[in-house]
C-alpha cells in the first residue's frame, strides 16, 4: 500500500513541476528572446520482486519482475531553436537565426542574450533595450572591414 502511495505522490509532484514549466512557457510567450523549456521524466527506483532465471531443461528463461516505485524529473531543458522572425520596423532591432548569442557587457561582467531589441546611446554605442548593457563586437572601419578580435578593440 505504501509503495503505491509513494508512486502516486511522486507522479503528482513531477506533474506539478511539468505544469510549472508549462505555465512559465505560456506566461513568457511574448517575452523578447525567451527560450521555452521542456521537462523529461525518469523512473526513480524499481524493486525486483522476482529475479531472472536462466534457460534449463528445454525451457526458456524468465525475465525479472520489477515494480516501479515512482517517477522524478530527469531534466528541465531549454529549447534553443530559433523562433519565427518578425519585422518590427525599427532598424536597430536584429535577430539571430541559428546558433549564437549577443555578448553584452555590464562593467566587467559579460552576459549572453538572444534578445535583439537594441538601441543606440548618445555616444552611438549599441545597447540592449531590455537591460541597458552595451553590445560587444568588432568596430568596422569606413570600408566595412574590421581587425581580428582581441581584448583591445572591445567597444
Contact map, one row per residue, 1 for C-alpha under 8 A:
11111000000000000000000000000000000000000000000000000000000000000000000000000000000000000000000000000000000000000000000000000000000000000000000000000000000
11111100000000000000000000000000000000000000000000000000000000000000000000000000000000000000000000000000000000000000000000000000000000000000000000000000000
11111110000000000000000000000000000000000000000000000000000000000000100000000000000000000000000000000000000000000000000000000000000000000000000000000000000
11111111000000000000000000000000000000000000000000000000000000000000100000000000000000000000000000000000000000000000000000000000000000000000000000000000000
11111111100000000000000000000000000000000000000000000000000000000000000000000000000000000000000000000000000000000000000000000000000000000000000000000000000
01111111110000000000000000000000000000000000000000000000000000000000110000000000000000000000000000000000000000000000000000000000000000000000000000000000000
00111111111000000000000000000000000000000000000000000000000000000001111000000000000000000000000000000000000000000000000000000000000000000000000000000000000
00011111111100000000000000000000000000000000000000000000000000000000010000000000000000000000000000000000000000000000000000000000000000000000000000000000000
00001111111110000000000000000000000000000000000000000000000000000000010000000000000000000000000000000000000000000000000000000000000000000000000000000000000
00000111111111000000000000000000000000000000000000000000000000000000011100000000000000000000000000000000000000000000000000000000000000000000000000000000000
00000011111111100000000000000000000000000000000000000000000000000000011100000000000000000000000000000000000000000000000000000000000000000000000000000000000
00000001111111110000000000000000000000000000000000000000000000000000000000000000000000000000000000000000000000000000000000000000000000000000000000000000000
00000000111111111000000000000000000000000000000000000000000000000000000000000000000000000000000000000000000000000000000000000000000000000000000000000000000
00000000011111111100000000000000000000001000000000000000000000000000001110000000000000000000000000000000000000000000000000000000000000000000000000000000000
00000000001111111110000000000000000000000000000000000000000000000000000000000000000000000000000000000000000000000000000000000000000000000000000000000000000
00000000000111111111000000000000000000000000000000000000000000000000000000000000000000000000000000000000000000000000000000000000000000000000000000000000000
00000000000011111111100000000000000000000000000000000000000000000000000010000000000000000000000000000000000000000000000000000000000000000000000000000000000
00000000000001111111110000000000000001100000000000000000000000000000000000000000000000000000000000000000000000000000000000000000000000000000000000000000000
00000000000000111111111000000000000000000000000000000000000000000000000000000000000000000000000000000000000000000000000000000000000000000000000000000000000
00000000000000011111111100000000000000000000000000000000000000000000000000000000000000000000000000000000000000000000000000000000000000000000000000000000000
00000000000000001111111110000000000011100000000000000000000000000000000000000000000000000000000000000000000000000000000000000000000000000000000000000000000
00000000000000000111111111000000000011000000000000000000000000000000000000000000000000000000000000000000000000000000000000000000000000000000000000000000000
00000000000000000011111111100000000000000000000000000000000000000000000000000000000000000000000000000000000000000000000000000000000000000000000000000000000
00000000000000000001111111110000000000000000000000000000000000000000000000000000000000000000000000000000000000000000000000000000000000000000000000000000000
00000000000000000000111111111000000110000000000000000000000000000000000000000000000000000000000000000000000000000000000000000000000000000000000000000000000
00000000000000000000011111111000000000000000000000000000000000000000000000000000000000000000000000000000000000000000000000000000000000000000000000000000000
00000000000000000000001111111100000000000000000000000000000000000000000000000000000000000000000000000000000000000000000000000000000000000000000000000000000
00000000000000000000000111111110010000000000000000000000000000000000000000000000000000000000000000000000000000000000000000000000000000000000000000000000000
00000000000000000000000011111110010000000000000000000000000000000000000000000000000000000000000000000000000000000000000000000000000000000000000000000000000
00000000000000000000000000111111010000000000000000000000000000000000000000000000000000000000000000000000000000000000000000000000000000000000000000000000000
00000000000000000000000000011111110000000000000000000000000000000000000000000000000000000000000000000000000000000000000000000000000000000000000000000000000
00000000000000000000000000000111110000000000000000000000000000000000000000000000000000000000000000000000000000000011100000000000000000000000000000000000000
00000000000000000000000000000011111000000000000000000000000000000000000000000000000000000000000000000000000000001111000000000000000000000000000000000000000
00000000000000000000000000011111111100000000000000000000000000000000000000000000000000000000000000000000000000000110000000000000000000000000000000000000000
00000000000000000000000000000000111110000000000000000000000000000000000000000111000000000000000000000000000000000000000000000000000000000000000000000000000
00000000000000000000000010000000011111000000000000000000000000000000000000000111000000000000000000000000000000000000000000000000000000000000000000000000000
00000000000000000000110010000000001111100000000000000000000000000000000000011110000000000000000000000000000000000000000000000000000000000000000000000000000
00000000000000000100110000000000000111110000000000000000000000000000000000011110000000000000000000000000000000000000000000000000000000000000000000000000000
00000000000000000100100000000000000011111000000000000000000000000000000011111000000000000000000000000000000000000000000000000000000000000000000000000000000
00000000000000000000000000000000000001111100000000000000000000000000000011110000000000000000000000000000000000000000000000000000000000000000000000000000000
00000000000001000000000000000000000000111110000000000000000000000000001111100000000000000000000000000000000000000000000000000000000000000000000000000000000
00000000000000000000000000000000000000011111000000000000000000000000001111000000000000000000000000000000000000000000000000000000000000000000000000000000000
00000000000000000000000000000000000000001111110000000000000000000001111100000000000000000000000000000000000000000000000000000000000000000000000000000000000
00000000000000000000000000000000000000000111110000000000000000000001111100000000000000000000000000000000000000000000000000000000000000000000000000000000000
00000000000000000000000000000000000000000011111000000000000000000001111000000000000000000000000000000000000000000000000000000000000000000000000000000000000
00000000000000000000000000000000000000000011111100000000000000000111110000000000000000000000000000000000000000000000000000000000000000000000000000000000000
00000000000000000000000000000000000000000000111110000000000000000111100000000000000000000000000000000000000000000000000000000000000000000000000000000000000
00000000000000000000000000000000000000000000011111100000000000011110000000000000000000000000000000000000000000000000000000000000000000000000000000000000000
00000000000000000000000000000000000000000000001111100000000000011110000000000000000000000000000000000000000000000000000000000000000000000000000000000000000
00000000000000000000000000000000000000000000000111110000000000011100000000000000000000000000000000000000000000000000000000000000000000000000000000000000000
00000000000000000000000000000000000000000000000111111000000000111000000000000000000000000000000000000000000000000000000000000000000000000000000000000000000
00000000000000000000000000000000000000000000000001111100000011111000000000000000000000000000000000000000000000000000000000000000000000000000000000000000000
00000000000000000000000000000000000000000000000000111110000011110000000000000000000000000000000000000000000000000000000000000000000000000000000000000000000
00000000000000000000000000000000000000000000000000011111000111000000000000000000000000000000000000000000000000000000000000000000000000000000000000000000000
00000000000000000000000000000000000000000000000000001111111111000000000000000000000000000000000000000000000000000000000000000000000000000000000000000000000
00000000000000000000000000000000000000000000000000000111111110000000000000000000000000000000000000000000000000000000000000000000000000000000000000000000000
00000000000000000000000000000000000000000000000000000011111000000000000000000000000000000000000000000000000000000000000000000000000000000000000000000000000
00000000000000000000000000000000000000000000000000000011111100000000000000000000000000000000000000000000000000000000000000000000000000000000000000000000000
00000000000000000000000000000000000000000000000000000011111110000000000000000000000000000000000000000000000000000000000000000000000000000000000000000000000
00000000000000000000000000000000000000000000000000000111011111000000000000000000000000000000000000000000000000000000000000000000000000000000000000000000000
00000000000000000000000000000000000000000000000000011111001111100000000000000000000000000000000000000000000000000000000000000000000000000000000000000000000
00000000000000000000000000000000000000000000000000011110000111110000000000000000000000000000000000000000000000000000000000000000000000000000000000000000000
00000000000000000000000000000000000000000000000000111000000011111000000000000000000000000000000000000000000000000000000000000000000000000000000000000000000
00000000000000000000000000000000000000000000000111111000000001111100000000000000000000000000000000000000000000000000000000000000000000000000000000000000000
00000000000000000000000000000000000000000000000111110000000000111110000000000000000000000000000000000000000000000000000000000000000000000000000000000000000
00000000000000000000000000000000000000000000011111000000000000011111000000000000000000000000000000000000000000000000000000000000000000000000000000000000000
00000000000000000000000000000000000000000000011110000000000000001111100000000000000000000000000000000000000000000000000000000000000000000000000000000000000
00000010000000000000000000000000000000000011111000000000000000000111110000000000000000000000000000000000000000000000000000000000000000000000000000000000000
00110110000000000000000000000000000000000011111000000000000000000011111000000000000000000000000000000000000000000000000000000000000000000000000000000000000
00000111111000000000000000000000000000000011110000000000000000000001111100000000000000000000000000000000000000000000000000000000000000000000000000000000000
00000010011001000000000000000000000000001111100000000000000000000000111110000000000000000000000000000000000000000000000000000000000000000000000000000000000
00000000011001000000000000000000000000001111000000000000000000000000011111000000000000000000000000000000000000000000000000000000000000000000000000000000000
00000000000001001000000000000000000000111100000000000000000000000000001111110000000000000000000000000000000000000000000000000000000000000000000000000000000
00000000000000000000000000000000000000111100000000000000000000000000000111110000000000000000000000000000000000000000000000000000000000000000000000000000000
00000000000000000000000000000000000000111000000000000000000000000000000011111000000000000000000000000000000000000000000000000000000000000000000000000000000
00000000000000000000000000000000000011110000000000000000000000000000000011111100000000000000000000000000000000000000000000000000000000000000000000000000000
00000000000000000000000000000000000011100000000000000000000000000000000000111110000000000000000000000000000000000000000000000000000000000000000000000000000
00000000000000000000000000000000001111000000000000000000000000000000000000011111000000000000000000000000000000000000000000000000000000000000000000000000000
00000000000000000000000000000000001111000000000000000000000000000000000000001111100000000000000000000000000000000000000000000000000000000000000000000000000
00000000000000000000000000000000001100000000000000000000000000000000000000000111110000000000000000000000000000000000000000000000000000000000000000000000000
00000000000000000000000000000000000000000000000000000000000000000000000000000011111000000000000001100000000000000000000000000000000000000000000000000000000
00000000000000000000000000000000000000000000000000000000000000000000000000000001111100000000000111000000000000000000000000000000000000000000000000000000000
00000000000000000000000000000000000000000000000000000000000000000000000000000000111110000000000000000000000000000000000000000000000000000000000000000000000
00000000000000000000000000000000000000000000000000000000000000000000000000000000011111000000000000000000000000000000000000000000000000000000000000000000000
00000000000000000000000000000000000000000000000000000000000000000000000000000000001111100000001000000000000000000000000000000000000000000000000000000000000
00000000000000000000000000000000000000000000000000000000000000000000000000000000000111110000000000000000000000000000000000000000000000000000000000000000000
00000000000000000000000000000000000000000000000000000000000000000000000000000000000011111100000000000000000000000000000000000000000000000000000000000000000
00000000000000000000000000000000000000000000000000000000000000000000000000000000000001111100100000000000000000000000000000000000000000000000000000000000000
00000000000000000000000000000000000000000000000000000000000000000000000000000000000000111110000000000000000000000000000000000000000000000000000000000000000
00000000000000000000000000000000000000000000000000000000000000000000000000000000000000111111100000000000000000000000000000000000000000000000000000000000000
00000000000000000000000000000000000000000000000000000000000000000000000000000000000000001111110000000000000000000000000000000000000000000000000000000000000
00000000000000000000000000000000000000000000000000000000000000000000000000000000000000000111110000000000000000000000111100000000000000000000000000000000000
00000000000000000000000000000000000000000000000000000000000000000000000000000000000000010111111000000000000000000001111000000000000000000000000000000000000
00000000000000000000000000000000000000000000000000000000000000000000000000000000000000000011111100000000000000000001110000000000000000000000000000000000000
00000000000000000000000000000000000000000000000000000000000000000000000000000000000010000000111110000000000000000111000000000000000000000000000000000000000
00000000000000000000000000000000000000000000000000000000000000000000000000000000010000000000011111111000000000000101000000000000000000000000000000000000000
00000000000000000000000000000000000000000000000000000000000000000000000000000000010000000000001111100000000000000000000000000000000000000000000000000000000
00000000000000000000000000000000000000000000000000000000000000000000000000000000110000000000000111110000000000000000000000000000000000000000000000000000000
00000000000000000000000000000000000000000000000000000000000000000000000000000000100000000000000111111000000000000000000000000000000000000000000000000000000
00000000000000000000000000000000000000000000000000000000000000000000000000000000000000000000000101111100000000000100000000000000000000000000000000000000000
00000000000000000000000000000000000000000000000000000000000000000000000000000000000000000000000100111110000000011100000000000000000000000000000000000000000
00000000000000000000000000000000000000000000000000000000000000000000000000000000000000000000000000011111000000011111000000000000000000110000000000000000000
00000000000000000000000000000000000000000000000000000000000000000000000000000000000000000000000000001111100001111000000000000000000000111000000000000000000
00000000000000000000000000000000000000000000000000000000000000000000000000000000000000000000000000000111110001111000000000000011000011110000000000000000000
00000000000000000000000000000000000000000000000000000000000000000000000000000000000000000000000000000011111111100000000000000000000011110000000000000000000
00000000000000000000000000000000000000000000000000000000000000000000000000000000000000000000000000000001111111100000000000000000000011000000000000000000000
00000000000000000000000000000000000000000000000000000000000000000000000000000000000000000000000000000000111110000000000000000000000000000000000000000000000
00000000000000000000000000000000000000000000000000000000000000000000000000000000000000000000000000000000111111000000000000000000000000000000000000000000000
00000000000000000000000000000000000000000000000000000000000000000000000000000000000000000000000000000000111111100000000000000000000000000000000000000000000
00000000000000000000000000000000000000000000000000000000000000000000000000000000000000000000000000000011110111110000000000000000000000000000000000000000000
00000000000000000000000000000000000000000000000000000000000000000000000000000000000000000000000000000011110011111000000000000000000000000000000000000000000
00000000000000000000000000000000000000000000000000000000000000000000000000000000000000000000000000001111000001111100000000000000000000000000000000000000000
00000000000000000000000000000000100000000000000000000000000000000000000000000000000000000000000000001111000000111110000000000000000000000000000000000000000
00000000000000000000000000000000110000000000000000000000000000000000000000000000000000000000001100011100000000011111000000000000000000000000000000000000000
00000000000000000000000000000001110000000000000000000000000000000000000000000000000000000000001000000100000000001111100000000001000000000000000000000000000
00000000000000000000000000000001100000000000000000000000000000000000000000000000000000000000111100000100000000000111110000000001000000000000000000000000000
00000000000000000000000000000001000000000000000000000000000000000000000000000000000000000001110000000000000000000011111000000001110000000000000000000000000
00000000000000000000000000000000000000000000000000000000000000000000000000000000000000000001110000000000000000000001111100000111100000000000000000000000000
00000000000000000000000000000000000000000000000000000000000000000000000000000000000000000001100000000000000000000000111110000111100000000000000000000000000
00000000000000000000000000000000000000000000000000000000000000000000000000000000000000000001000000000000000000000000011111111110000000000000000000000000000
00000000000000000000000000000000000000000000000000000000000000000000000000000000000000000000000000000000000000000000001111111110000000000000000000000000000
00000000000000000000000000000000000000000000000000000000000000000000000000000000000000000000000000000000000000000000000111111000000000000000000000000000000
00000000000000000000000000000000000000000000000000000000000000000000000000000000000000000000000000000000000000000000000111111000000000000000000000000000000
00000000000000000000000000000000000000000000000000000000000000000000000000000000000000000000000000000000000000000000000111111100000000000000000000000000000
00000000000000000000000000000000000000000000000000000000000000000000000000000000000000000000000000000000000000000000000111111110000001100000000000000000001
00000000000000000000000000000000000000000000000000000000000000000000000000000000000000000000000000000000000000000000011110011111000001100000000000000000000
00000000000000000000000000000000000000000000000000000000000000000000000000000000000000000000000000000001000000000000011110001111100111100000000000000000000
00000000000000000000000000000000000000000000000000000000000000000000000000000000000000000000000000000001000000000011111000000111111111100000000000000000000
00000000000000000000000000000000000000000000000000000000000000000000000000000000000000000000000000000000000000000000111000000011111100000000000000000000000
00000000000000000000000000000000000000000000000000000000000000000000000000000000000000000000000000000000000000000000100000000001111100000000000000000000000
00000000000000000000000000000000000000000000000000000000000000000000000000000000000000000000000000000000000000000000000000000001111110000000000000000000000
00000000000000000000000000000000000000000000000000000000000000000000000000000000000000000000000000000000000000000000000000000011111111000000000000000000000
00000000000000000000000000000000000000000000000000000000000000000000000000000000000000000000000000000001110000000000000000000011001111100000000000000000000
00000000000000000000000000000000000000000000000000000000000000000000000000000000000000000000000000000001110000000000000000001111000111110000000000000000000
00000000000000000000000000000000000000000000000000000000000000000000000000000000000000000000000000000111100000000000000000001111000011111000000000000000001
00000000000000000000000000000000000000000000000000000000000000000000000000000000000000000000000000000111100000000000000000000000000001111100000000000000011
00000000000000000000000000000000000000000000000000000000000000000000000000000000000000000000000000000010000000000000000000000000000000111110000000000000011
00000000000000000000000000000000000000000000000000000000000000000000000000000000000000000000000000000000000000000000000000000000000000011111000001101000111
00000000000000000000000000000000000000000000000000000000000000000000000000000000000000000000000000000000000000000000000000000000000000001111100001000000101
00000000000000000000000000000000000000000000000000000000000000000000000000000000000000000000000000000000000000000000000000000000000000000111111111100000000
00000000000000000000000000000000000000000000000000000000000000000000000000000000000000000000000000000000000000000000000000000000000000000011111111000000000
00000000000000000000000000000000000000000000000000000000000000000000000000000000000000000000000000000000000000000000000000000000000000000001111110000000000
00000000000000000000000000000000000000000000000000000000000000000000000000000000000000000000000000000000000000000000000000000000000000000001111110000000000
00000000000000000000000000000000000000000000000000000000000000000000000000000000000000000000000000000000000000000000000000000000000000000001111111000000000
00000000000000000000000000000000000000000000000000000000000000000000000000000000000000000000000000000000000000000000000000000000000000000001111111100000000
00000000000000000000000000000000000000000000000000000000000000000000000000000000000000000000000000000000000000000000000000000000000000000111100111110000000
00000000000000000000000000000000000000000000000000000000000000000000000000000000000000000000000000000000000000000000000000000000000000000101000011111000000
00000000000000000000000000000000000000000000000000000000000000000000000000000000000000000000000000000000000000000000000000000000000000000000000001111100000
00000000000000000000000000000000000000000000000000000000000000000000000000000000000000000000000000000000000000000000000000000000000000000100000000111110100
00000000000000000000000000000000000000000000000000000000000000000000000000000000000000000000000000000000000000000000000000000000000000000000000000011111110
00000000000000000000000000000000000000000000000000000000000000000000000000000000000000000000000000000000000000000000000000000000000000000000000000001111110
00000000000000000000000000000000000000000000000000000000000000000000000000000000000000000000000000000000000000000000000000000000000000000000000000000111110
00000000000000000000000000000000000000000000000000000000000000000000000000000000000000000000000000000000000000000000000000000000000000000110000000001111111
00000000000000000000000000000000000000000000000000000000000000000000000000000000000000000000000000000000000000000000000000000000000000011100000000000111111
00000000000000000000000000000000000000000000000000000000000000000000000000000000000000000000000000000000000000000000000000001000000000111110000000000000111
